[in-house]
Amino acid sequence: MELELTREELARITDTTHKIQSAEEALKPIDPQKIPGLADIRACLSHADKTLRGVLRGFRQRIRKPEVSG
C-alpha cells in the first residue's frame, strides 16, 4: 500500500517540477566549461524532475484505477 499525497503536497510537487524545469531551461545557454560542476548540476536537476514527475504520474494513475480490496 502506497501512502497518499495531500492536495497541498501535490501542489508543492507540481510547483517544484515547474521550478526545476525553469532552472534547466535557464542553464541551457551557459557554457558548462565556464562553471565547474554545471554538468553535474544539470544531471541532478534532470533526475529530480524525472523523479517528481514519476511520483505525480503514479498518483494520477492510482486515482484513475483505484485498488480493489479483497
CORFEN-V115772 format. One record per residue. N is the residue number from 1. RES is the residue in one letter. SS is DSSP state (2 for helix, 1 for strand, 0 for the rest). PSI is psi in whole degrees, -180 to 180 (999 if undefined). D_FIRST is the distance of its C-alpha to the first C-alpha in whole Angstrom. Layout:
n=N res=RES ss=SS psi=PSI d_first=D_FIRST
n=N res=RES ss=SS psi=PSI d_first=D_FIRST
//
This chain:
n=1 res=M ss=0 psi=129 d_first=0
n=2 res=E ss=0 psi=146 d_first=4
n=3 res=L ss=0 psi=143 d_first=7
n=4 res=E ss=0 psi=151 d_first=9
n=5 res=L ss=0 psi=145 d_first=13
n=6 res=T ss=0 psi=166 d_first=16
n=7 res=R ss=2 psi=-39 d_first=19
n=8 res=E ss=2 psi=-43 d_first=21
n=9 res=E ss=2 psi=-43 d_first=18
n=10 res=L ss=2 psi=-43 d_first=18
n=11 res=A ss=2 psi=-41 d_first=22
n=12 res=R ss=2 psi=-42 d_first=22
n=13 res=I ss=2 psi=-44 d_first=21
n=14 res=T ss=2 psi=-46 d_first=23
n=15 res=D ss=2 psi=-42 d_first=26
n=16 res=T ss=2 psi=-41 d_first=25
n=17 res=T ss=2 psi=-38 d_first=25
n=18 res=H ss=2 psi=-41 d_first=28
n=19 res=K ss=2 psi=-40 d_first=30
n=20 res=I ss=2 psi=-45 d_first=29
n=21 res=Q ss=2 psi=-37 d_first=30
n=22 res=S ss=2 psi=-42 d_first=33
n=23 res=A ss=2 psi=-41 d_first=34
n=24 res=E ss=2 psi=-45 d_first=33
n=25 res=E ss=2 psi=-41 d_first=36
n=26 res=A ss=2 psi=-30 d_first=38
n=27 res=L ss=2 psi=-15 d_first=38
n=28 res=K ss=2 psi=-46 d_first=39
n=29 res=P ss=0 psi=-5 d_first=43
n=30 res=I ss=0 psi=133 d_first=43
n=31 res=D ss=0 psi=118 d_first=45
n=32 res=P ss=0 psi=-17 d_first=43
n=33 res=Q ss=0 psi=-17 d_first=46
n=34 res=K ss=0 psi=-17 d_first=47
n=35 res=I ss=0 psi=111 d_first=44
n=36 res=P ss=0 psi=132 d_first=42
n=37 res=G ss=0 psi=0 d_first=39
n=38 res=L ss=2 psi=-38 d_first=38
n=39 res=A ss=2 psi=-39 d_first=37
n=40 res=D ss=2 psi=-39 d_first=34
n=41 res=I ss=2 psi=-45 d_first=34
n=42 res=R ss=2 psi=-42 d_first=33
n=43 res=A ss=2 psi=-40 d_first=31
n=44 res=C ss=2 psi=-45 d_first=29
n=45 res=L ss=2 psi=-43 d_first=29
n=46 res=S ss=2 psi=-44 d_first=28
n=47 res=H ss=2 psi=-44 d_first=25
n=48 res=A ss=2 psi=-42 d_first=24
n=49 res=D ss=2 psi=-47 d_first=24
n=50 res=K ss=2 psi=-41 d_first=22
n=51 res=T ss=2 psi=-49 d_first=19
n=52 res=L ss=2 psi=-40 d_first=19
n=53 res=R ss=2 psi=-33 d_first=20
n=54 res=G ss=2 psi=-40 d_first=17
n=55 res=V ss=2 psi=-46 d_first=15
n=56 res=L ss=2 psi=-43 d_first=16
n=57 res=R ss=2 psi=-45 d_first=17
n=58 res=G ss=2 psi=-40 d_first=13
n=59 res=F ss=2 psi=-44 d_first=12
n=60 res=R ss=2 psi=-37 d_first=15
n=61 res=Q ss=2 psi=-38 d_first=14
n=62 res=R ss=2 psi=-33 d_first=11
n=63 res=I ss=2 psi=-42 d_first=14
n=64 res=R ss=2 psi=-34 d_first=16
n=65 res=K ss=0 psi=78 d_first=14
n=66 res=P ss=0 psi=146 d_first=12
n=67 res=E ss=0 psi=142 d_first=9
n=68 res=V ss=0 psi=123 d_first=12
n=69 res=S ss=0 psi=142 d_first=11
n=70 res=G ss=0 psi=999 d_first=13
//
